[in-house]
């Protein structure tokens, strides 16, 4: 008798949680780096605004989860032949990826709570109840953008070292060009590119989500861009993905 999809998913999910626990140092780094940045920016809150600070730190955390967390996990399992062994099992292969995505969604949830709690205790930042709720949804959408980007990278690149190098380079580019471009340091053209880049659009919906009363047409356009990025990245990444290195 074949196991039910529910039982298979539970087993896969428990295994993925165990893997996360074994790699807890990397997980803690992904979660704590944005919190550390938030702590360091304590004196900047009054100058650049609490929503800018919170949304920037949360966006950086989402980038870390999608690029440094998800893509690294997928690449490691593929390189070790985990996917190849699981695919011969009598269940839908989609359950494998669904389990890993659920773990990353939990990471996004934990990260968002950490940012909110740290913002309150470190910087005295509070937002409305509605703002907290909306931000959770915008964080999930933003997380989907970077998870799909991680999927795109693992779909186009199979070599583990190349994936690691690509994710680090993209992470650096997003941070430097995104943040500096948004502030206008690199000129008007880079500022425009930054605003409508994955970094800029995700940060925009998170920042506006913290103050729902300020949601406008630009925020809606940023949301549309986020959805487009997620669909395009995921579509290409899934189509090009290979379950084995060779």
Secondary structure, 3 states (H helix, E strand, C coil): CCCCHHHHHHHHHHHHHHHHHHCHHHHHHHHHHHHHHHHHCHHHHHHHCHHHHHHHHHHHHHHHHHHHHHHHHHHHHHHCCHHHHHHCCCCCCHHHHHHHHHHHHHHHHHHHHHHHHHHHHHHCCCCCHHHHHHHHHHHHHHHHHHHHHHHHHHHHCCCHHHHHHHHHHHHHHHHHHHHHHHCCCCCHHHHHHHHCCHHHHHHHHHHHHCCHHHCCHHHHHHHHHHHHHHHHHHHHHHHHCCCCCC
